[in-house]
Amino acid sequence: MSDSAAVDQEAAGARRARGAGRGAGGGAAARRAARAGGGPGIQLTYITRKMGVYEVLDEEGLALIEKNADTVLEETGIIFRDDAEALEMWKQAGADVRGERVHFPKGLCRSLLRSAPSTYTQHARNPERSVQIGGKATVFAPVYGPPFVRDLDGNRRYATIEDFRNFVKLAYMAPSIHHSGGTVCEPVDVPVNKRHLDMVYSHIRYSDKPFMGSVTAPERAEDTVAMAKIVFGDDFVENNTVLTSLINANSPMVFDETMLGAAKVYARHNQACIVTPFILAGAMSPVTVAGTLTQVLAEVLAGAAFTQLVRPGAPVLFGTFASSISMQSGAPTFGTPEPSLVSYGAAQLARRLNLPFRTGGSLCASKIPDAQAAYESANTLNSTVLAGTNFVLHAAGWLEGGLASCYEKFMMDIDQLGMQQKFCEGVDLSENGQAMDAIRQVGPGSHFLGCDHTQANFQSAFYRSSIADNNSYEQWLAEGEKTAPQRANQIARQWLESYEAPFLDPGIDDGLKDFIARKKESMPDAFT
Amino acid sequence: MSDSAAVDQEAAGARRARGAGRGAGGGAAARRAARAGGGPGIQLTYITRKMGVYEVLDEEGLALIEKNADTVLEETGIIFRDDAEALEMWKQAGADVRGERVHFPKGLCRSLLRSAPSTYTQHARNPERSVQIGGKATVFAPVYGPPFVRDLDGNRRYATIEDFRNFVKLAYMAPSIHHSGGTVCEPVDVPVNKRHLDMVYSHIRYSDKPFMGSVTAPERAEDTVAMAKIVFGDDFVENNTVLTSLINANSPMVFDETMLGAAKVYARHNQACIVTPFILAGAMSPVTVAGTLTQVLAEVLAGAAFTQLVRPGAPVLFGTFASSISMQSGAPTFGTPEPSLVSYGAAQLARRLNLPFRTGGSLCASKIPDAQAAYESANTLNSTVLAGTNFVLHAAGWLEGGLASCYEKFMMDIDQLGMQQKFCEGVDLSENGQAMDAIRQVGPGSHFLGCDHTQANFQSAFYRSSIADNNSYEQWLAEGEKTAPQRANQIARQWLESYEAPFLDPGIDDGLKDFIARKKESMPDAFT
């Protein structure tokens, strides 16, 4: 596979030549694009926050939760299920292993995690799209996991590989989406054992942003790594990080063989794992915020430390997915105060571990992209960003508690992401920002519309929404009384129509196709 | 009017007897009601934030803006229009008055503001509904000002006194609305010169929460004070605060005779003024955040200091209303990053002046209660609350850039307010909150649904939304595929149907009716 590495270098060179006009990391042009509210075109680099974070726990509260998590790890322990290798590794590391349950001496996990990097670069096949994960960086990635879509004709139906490609394309075009994500929807028209090949290929072929790997079986993780090596080259993959993948705990306090298998594959190849307790509080964790945070911390400590047993220095994220169950229906609820408190608190705990942090997104329980969806998504996204989250999965397109990927919601959400990105730039205190000349020039009782300063800053001063209708009531009536999702629908159609694939070296493309064909041939047809 | 004071004492006694079961300020029962997501019933006391605030400017940035504001006050000055008395007062105070323009020596306004209280109590006719304004308190009040309503039949039409009463009733019933507000809509079916009498009467008759006074003419402010005296008694009004009213600057850098006239009336009677530059950045202030903050601070310093010239010690708030104009249509935009930054920054400047702070609410530009309305409102409300805002006008019901009060939006917004109130309680770190027994009892691989801790905390653990549908897709389909506003519509109808007026002493009621009848008789009929 060293051939493909050579090819990749060429491709990278070609891309650099081709992309010269785009400007790495944006600058004024990209900022203008962002302020213009999106639209396919100049892409924004991941966010580097100039703003502080919001915190909900003081030192005493944090120390209490850390002490309690240590107690859970030592007394209750964590199950590593059906994975003798993992149990043996923990024994070697000094843990007290009883059956499948691992009890951790105080401080063991923390000490193992000292080898984990606080930030890392996830390389994209287009180097301009590579992202930093950790520190002051925030990266937005699309929705992950839904088996259904709500399509542009208003149907709610099972997702297909065509939908998958469409969401990859939209994410590629969205200026404020920095990452192509993973299972942007489940392409249920492809057999489950082959699906990952088409998904990984779609991310590579239809986008040039970084992406996530398959975690549904260790061999699918291996396939992902193999495909990444065709794109980036063997050595590059082994010595860098080109995949960030999702390793969910089976809360409460279990890691199962599937996730452990995938985690081992990725960590061994120096690829990043997001160790995430997927929590519906009240069902998978205690019904209180502090209790949930304690359990989350214990689970992450065990799972993340495990990656360091596999390969010290492999990137690993402190992840959490926070929701509460509805006491009426048992269904997950979003955008409510308790998950926000969990996210803020978990972000603080992650910072104290020097680990990059993942939570939140644009989460909602609504079945349609209505006001409920928007309130819940905005509440979640605001707390996600102000918590200082480094990797934001589900940042766009999530509907119906994660059961459906929604095109219209995707377009509305990316507009919101653009706003968050602008917010994170903070207050411009330059002389131009201070605008004292403008105040002097205009003076009392006049207006600033035509003054020099307004004219000079007109284009870039305010974020310009691609979705919002700010016209008069009369004009809105005349234009057909459109709702926000109706406007979003129109833009999604325009984008998909005007989509152009990024350059991919034909040699790499053929290599990927060959690999997929060979793999698929070796698999039983009817396996689903 | 000392009779009415005596009557009021009796009424208060009766209310106390009647309200014994309600519990002053809530306690467990009120918290349960809040968590149940609202519904008419037990009322919540104003928020006492247990959480910190989010800040966007550091010491250097704040000092820079303060220095610039001082420069504006000294060099550019502020116009006090058509008010010779005000100009004379400024002359006496040591300002440099040139025509109508007042130039302020450095430090003059700040020094005058030392007499303004950092917090005050606004008394309600039901003492249990009195609110603290300032410090760690946050008070939610309804939308203010719209000439139109979007009614429960989906019509957008001019507002009537019937609508006004309805919004007062809904605000009275809403647990997380702490204040009855002011012009909840403009009752355009009542002549403009008489309208204030019916509005003030509605607040008193249909609610027992604190309310705002008329500011559209000095004599209407006097009428408001006179009516308050019928309710509270002369002495009580002169020595306490029972009105908090809105004094807008005519930005840039003008206070006009109407607002100055009203401000003088209220301050003289020890009633509170919210001095608020109403800013559409790019038109009424510079197009940048720092420039807008500078102008806002200069205007507030001048306007708030003026109230202290009128009566040292009269309560005054640092207000701001932050919006940006759309560069396409010139219309105000909401929920975008720049107004959030202005709100956060202004809150910091207010804290440094030791003044209570007003900004934000549930602002949006959408013409209907759709996803645009919700995204914009949630963005605004989140920044409003995290900024540490003390008085939140427009907290519910605002639509269409403030042109319409919307019943459905009102019901959706109060649900969001309940969430914010719960959020502000912060993380419970008690032994029960830590839930260590629950984690021990449940252990790995099980679930928390039935455990003792969950059972004990089931009712109060999670905020329960009154609007969100968290049911399965299939159940939602079976129930008619309702949108959030459709559910809100139903609840509003139920509330208005089940509304019961709070007790009002018949003597006070007659006194108010007599006053209004005499006033109306003395006015020309056709004056509009």
HADDOCK unambig.tbl for C-alpha pairs under 7 A between the chains (distance, minus, plus):
assign (segid A and resid 51 and name CA) (segid B and resid 56 and name CA) 6.46 0.50 0.50
assign (segid A and resid 54 and name CA) (segid B and resid 54 and name CA) 5.83 0.50 0.50
assign (segid A and resid 56 and name CA) (segid B and resid 51 and name CA) 6.46 0.50 0.50
assign (segid A and resid 56 and name CA) (segid B and resid 426 and name CA) 6.80 0.50 0.50
assign (segid A and resid 76 and name CA) (segid B and resid 440 and name CA) 6.47 0.50 0.50
assign (segid A and resid 76 and name CA) (segid B and resid 443 and name CA) 6.50 0.50 0.50
assign (segid A and resid 78 and name CA) (segid B and resid 444 and name CA) 6.50 0.50 0.50
assign (segid A and resid 79 and name CA) (segid B and resid 444 and name CA) 6.56 0.50 0.50
assign (segid A and resid 251 and name CA) (segid B and resid 445 and name CA) 6.80 0.50 0.50
assign (segid A and resid 252 and name CA) (segid B and resid 444 and name CA) 5.18 0.50 0.50
assign (segid A and resid 252 and name CA) (segid B and resid 445 and name CA) 5.56 0.50 0.50
assign (segid A and resid 252 and name CA) (segid B and resid 446 and name CA) 6.66 0.50 0.50
assign (segid A and resid 252 and name CA) (segid B and resid 447 and name CA) 7.00 0.50 0.50
assign (segid A and resid 253 and name CA) (segid B and resid 444 and name CA) 4.58 0.50 0.50
assign (segid A and resid 253 and name CA) (segid B and resid 445 and name CA) 6.39 0.50 0.50
assign (segid A and resid 254 and name CA) (segid B and resid 444 and name CA) 5.94 0.50 0.50
assign (segid A and resid 254 and name CA) (segid B and resid 445 and name CA) 5.95 0.50 0.50
assign (segid A and resid 282 and name CA) (segid B and resid 448 and name CA) 5.77 0.50 0.50
assign (segid A and resid 282 and name CA) (segid B and resid 449 and name CA) 5.87 0.50 0.50
assign (segid A and resid 282 and name CA) (segid B and resid 454 and name CA) 6.55 0.50 0.50
assign (segid A and resid 283 and name CA) (segid B and resid 447 and name CA) 5.39 0.50 0.50
assign (segid A and resid 283 and name CA) (segid B and resid 448 and name CA) 4.72 0.50 0.50
assign (segid A and resid 283 and name CA) (segid B and resid 449 and name CA) 4.94 0.50 0.50
assign (segid A and resid 284 and name CA) (segid B and resid 447 and name CA) 5.45 0.50 0.50
assign (segid A and resid 284 and name CA) (segid B and resid 448 and name CA) 6.06 0.50 0.50
assign (segid A and resid 285 and name CA) (segid B and resid 448 and name CA) 6.17 0.50 0.50
assign (segid A and resid 286 and name CA) (segid B and resid 435 and name CA) 6.45 0.50 0.50
assign (segid A and resid 286 and name CA) (segid B and resid 438 and name CA) 6.52 0.50 0.50
assign (segid A and resid 286 and name CA) (segid B and resid 439 and name CA) 6.94 0.50 0.50
assign (segid A and resid 286 and name CA) (segid B and resid 448 and name CA) 6.18 0.50 0.50
assign (segid A and resid 286 and name CA) (segid B and resid 454 and name CA) 6.83 0.50 0.50
assign (segid A and resid 287 and name CA) (segid B and resid 454 and name CA) 5.77 0.50 0.50
assign (segid A and resid 287 and name CA) (segid B and resid 461 and name CA) 6.20 0.50 0.50
assign (segid A and resid 288 and name CA) (segid B and resid 433 and name CA) 5.62 0.50 0.50
assign (segid A and resid 288 and name CA) (segid B and resid 461 and name CA) 6.30 0.50 0.50
assign (segid A and resid 289 and name CA) (segid B and resid 427 and name CA) 6.35 0.50 0.50
assign (segid A and resid 290 and name CA) (segid B and resid 427 and name CA) 6.57 0.50 0.50
assign (segid A and resid 290 and name CA) (segid B and resid 428 and name CA) 6.67 0.50 0.50
assign (segid A and resid 290 and name CA) (segid B and resid 429 and name CA) 6.25 0.50 0.50
assign (segid A and resid 290 and name CA) (segid B and resid 433 and name CA) 5.73 0.50 0.50
assign (segid A and resid 290 and name CA) (segid B and resid 434 and name CA) 5.04 0.50 0.50
assign (segid A and resid 291 and name CA) (segid B and resid 433 and name CA) 6.31 0.50 0.50
assign (segid A and resid 291 and name CA) (segid B and resid 434 and name CA) 4.63 0.50 0.50
assign (segid A and resid 291 and name CA) (segid B and resid 435 and name CA) 4.89 0.50 0.50
assign (segid A and resid 291 and name CA) (segid B and resid 436 and name CA) 6.76 0.50 0.50
assign (segid A and resid 329 and name CA) (segid B and resid 471 and name CA) 6.03 0.50 0.50
assign (segid A and resid 331 and name CA) (segid B and resid 470 and name CA) 6.07 0.50 0.50
assign (segid A and resid 331 and name CA) (segid B and resid 471 and name CA) 6.44 0.50 0.50
assign (segid A and resid 333 and name CA) (segid B and resid 470 and name CA) 6.32 0.50 0.50
assign (segid A and resid 336 and name CA) (segid B and resid 419 and name CA) 6.14 0.50 0.50
assign (segid A and resid 336 and name CA) (segid B and resid 463 and name CA) 6.56 0.50 0.50
assign (segid A and resid 337 and name CA) (segid B and resid 419 and name CA) 5.72 0.50 0.50
assign (segid A and resid 337 and name CA) (segid B and resid 420 and name CA) 6.88 0.50 0.50
assign (segid A and resid 337 and name CA) (segid B and resid 422 and name CA) 6.41 0.50 0.50
assign (segid A and resid 337 and name CA) (segid B and resid 423 and name CA) 4.86 0.50 0.50
assign (segid A and resid 337 and name CA) (segid B and resid 463 and name CA) 6.93 0.50 0.50
assign (segid A and resid 338 and name CA) (segid B and resid 462 and name CA) 6.60 0.50 0.50
assign (segid A and resid 365 and name CA) (segid B and resid 470 and name CA) 5.68 0.50 0.50
assign (segid A and resid 366 and name CA) (segid B and resid 469 and name CA) 6.38 0.50 0.50
assign (segid A and resid 366 and name CA) (segid B and resid 470 and name CA) 6.82 0.50 0.50
assign (segid A and resid 367 and name CA) (segid B and resid 473 and name CA) 6.41 0.50 0.50
assign (segid A and resid 369 and name CA) (segid B and resid 371 and name CA) 6.68 0.50 0.50
assign (segid A and resid 370 and name CA) (segid B and resid 370 and name CA) 5.65 0.50 0.50
assign (segid A and resid 370 and name CA) (segid B and resid 371 and name CA) 4.89 0.50 0.50
assign (segid A and resid 370 and name CA) (segid B and resid 483 and name CA) 6.49 0.50 0.50
assign (segid A and resid 370 and name CA) (segid B and resid 484 and name CA) 6.74 0.50 0.50
assign (segid A and resid 371 and name CA) (segid B and resid 369 and name CA) 6.69 0.50 0.50
assign (segid A and resid 371 and name CA) (segid B and resid 370 and name CA) 4.90 0.50 0.50
assign (segid A and resid 371 and name CA) (segid B and resid 371 and name CA) 4.22 0.50 0.50
assign (segid A and resid 371 and name CA) (segid B and resid 374 and name CA) 5.13 0.50 0.50
assign (segid A and resid 371 and name CA) (segid B and resid 484 and name CA) 5.98 0.50 0.50
assign (segid A and resid 372 and name CA) (segid B and resid 468 and name CA) 6.07 0.50 0.50
assign (segid A and resid 372 and name CA) (segid B and resid 484 and name CA) 5.63 0.50 0.50
assign (segid A and resid 374 and name CA) (segid B and resid 371 and name CA) 5.12 0.50 0.50
assign (segid A and resid 374 and name CA) (segid B and resid 374 and name CA) 5.38 0.50 0.50
assign (segid A and resid 374 and name CA) (segid B and resid 375 and name CA) 5.06 0.50 0.50
assign (segid A and resid 375 and name CA) (segid B and resid 374 and name CA) 5.05 0.50 0.50
assign (segid A and resid 375 and name CA) (segid B and resid 375 and name CA) 5.68 0.50 0.50
assign (segid A and resid 375 and name CA) (segid B and resid 378 and name CA) 5.70 0.50 0.50
assign (segid A and resid 378 and name CA) (segid B and resid 375 and name CA) 5.70 0.50 0.50
assign (segid A and resid 378 and name CA) (segid B and resid 378 and name CA) 5.97 0.50 0.50
assign (segid A and resid 378 and name CA) (segid B and resid 379 and name CA) 6.37 0.50 0.50
assign (segid A and resid 379 and name CA) (segid B and resid 378 and name CA) 6.38 0.50 0.50
assign (segid A and resid 419 and name CA) (segid B and resid 336 and name CA) 6.15 0.50 0.50
assign (segid A and resid 419 and name CA) (segid B and resid 337 and name CA) 5.72 0.50 0.50
assign (segid A and resid 420 and name CA) (segid B and resid 337 and name CA) 6.88 0.50 0.50
assign (segid A and resid 422 and name CA) (segid B and resid 337 and name CA) 6.41 0.50 0.50
assign (segid A and resid 423 and name CA) (segid B and resid 337 and name CA) 4.86 0.50 0.50
assign (segid A and resid 426 and name CA) (segid B and resid 56 and name CA) 6.79 0.50 0.50
assign (segid A and resid 427 and name CA) (segid B and resid 289 and name CA) 6.35 0.50 0.50
assign (segid A and resid 427 and name CA) (segid B and resid 290 and name CA) 6.58 0.50 0.50
assign (segid A and resid 428 and name CA) (segid B and resid 290 and name CA) 6.67 0.50 0.50
assign (segid A and resid 429 and name CA) (segid B and resid 290 and name CA) 6.25 0.50 0.50
assign (segid A and resid 433 and name CA) (segid B and resid 288 and name CA) 5.62 0.50 0.50
assign (segid A and resid 433 and name CA) (segid B and resid 290 and name CA) 5.74 0.50 0.50
assign (segid A and resid 433 and name CA) (segid B and resid 291 and name CA) 6.31 0.50 0.50
assign (segid A and resid 434 and name CA) (segid B and resid 290 and name CA) 5.04 0.50 0.50
assign (segid A and resid 434 and name CA) (segid B and resid 291 and name CA) 4.63 0.50 0.50
assign (segid A and resid 435 and name CA) (segid B and resid 286 and name CA) 6.46 0.50 0.50
assign (segid A and resid 435 and name CA) (segid B and resid 291 and name CA) 4.87 0.50 0.50
assign (segid A and resid 436 and name CA) (segid B and resid 291 and name CA) 6.74 0.50 0.50
assign (segid A and resid 438 and name CA) (segid B and resid 286 and name CA) 6.52 0.50 0.50
assign (segid A and resid 439 and name CA) (segid B and resid 286 and name CA) 6.96 0.50 0.50
assign (segid A and resid 440 and name CA) (segid B and resid 76 and name CA) 6.48 0.50 0.50
assign (segid A and resid 443 and name CA) (segid B and resid 76 and name CA) 6.48 0.50 0.50
assign (segid A and resid 444 and name CA) (segid B and resid 78 and name CA) 6.50 0.50 0.50
assign (segid A and resid 444 and name CA) (segid B and resid 79 and name CA) 6.57 0.50 0.50
assign (segid A and resid 444 and name CA) (segid B and resid 252 and name CA) 5.16 0.50 0.50
assign (segid A and resid 444 and name CA) (segid B and resid 253 and name CA) 4.58 0.50 0.50
assign (segid A and resid 444 and name CA) (segid B and resid 254 and name CA) 5.94 0.50 0.50
assign (segid A and resid 445 and name CA) (segid B and resid 251 and name CA) 6.79 0.50 0.50
assign (segid A and resid 445 and name CA) (segid B and resid 252 and name CA) 5.54 0.50 0.50
assign (segid A and resid 445 and name CA) (segid B and resid 253 and name CA) 6.39 0.50 0.50
assign (segid A and resid 445 and name CA) (segid B and resid 254 and name CA) 5.94 0.50 0.50
assign (segid A and resid 446 and name CA) (segid B and resid 252 and name CA) 6.63 0.50 0.50
assign (segid A and resid 447 and name CA) (segid B and resid 252 and name CA) 6.97 0.50 0.50
assign (segid A and resid 447 and name CA) (segid B and resid 283 and name CA) 5.38 0.50 0.50
assign (segid A and resid 447 and name CA) (segid B and resid 284 and name CA) 5.45 0.50 0.50
assign (segid A and resid 448 and name CA) (segid B and resid 282 and name CA) 5.75 0.50 0.50
assign (segid A and resid 448 and name CA) (segid B and resid 283 and name CA) 4.71 0.50 0.50
assign (segid A and resid 448 and name CA) (segid B and resid 284 and name CA) 6.05 0.50 0.50
assign (segid A and resid 448 and name CA) (segid B and resid 285 and name CA) 6.15 0.50 0.50
assign (segid A and resid 448 and name CA) (segid B and resid 286 and name CA) 6.17 0.50 0.50
assign (segid A and resid 449 and name CA) (segid B and resid 282 and name CA) 5.88 0.50 0.50
assign (segid A and resid 449 and name CA) (segid B and resid 283 and name CA) 4.94 0.50 0.50
assign (segid A and resid 454 and name CA) (segid B and resid 282 and name CA) 6.54 0.50 0.50
assign (segid A and resid 454 and name CA) (segid B and resid 286 and name CA) 6.83 0.50 0.50
assign (segid A and resid 454 and name CA) (segid B and resid 287 and name CA) 5.77 0.50 0.50
assign (segid A and resid 461 and name CA) (segid B and resid 287 and name CA) 6.19 0.50 0.50
assign (segid A and resid 461 and name CA) (segid B and resid 288 and name CA) 6.31 0.50 0.50
assign (segid A and resid 462 and name CA) (segid B and resid 338 and name CA) 6.61 0.50 0.50
assign (segid A and resid 463 and name CA) (segid B and resid 336 and name CA) 6.57 0.50 0.50
assign (segid A and resid 463 and name CA) (segid B and resid 337 and name CA) 6.93 0.50 0.50
assign (segid A and resid 468 and name CA) (segid B and resid 372 and name CA) 6.08 0.50 0.50
assign (segid A and resid 469 and name CA) (segid B and resid 366 and name CA) 6.38 0.50 0.50
assign (segid A and resid 470 and name CA) (segid B and resid 331 and name CA) 6.07 0.50 0.50
assign (segid A and resid 470 and name CA) (segid B and resid 333 and name CA) 6.31 0.50 0.50
assign (segid A and resid 470 and name CA) (segid B and resid 365 and name CA) 5.68 0.50 0.50
assign (segid A and resid 470 and name CA) (segid B and resid 366 and name CA) 6.82 0.50 0.50
assign (segid A and resid 471 and name CA) (segid B and resid 329 and name CA) 6.06 0.50 0.50
assign (segid A and resid 471 and name CA) (segid B and resid 331 and name CA) 6.44 0.50 0.50
assign (segid A and resid 473 and name CA) (segid B and resid 367 and name CA) 6.40 0.50 0.50
assign (segid A and resid 483 and name CA) (segid B and resid 370 and name CA) 6.49 0.50 0.50
assign (segid A and resid 484 and name CA) (segid B and resid 370 and name CA) 6.73 0.50 0.50
assign (segid A and resid 484 and name CA) (segid B and resid 371 and name CA) 5.98 0.50 0.50
assign (segid A and resid 484 and name CA) (segid B and resid 372 and name CA) 5.61 0.50 0.50
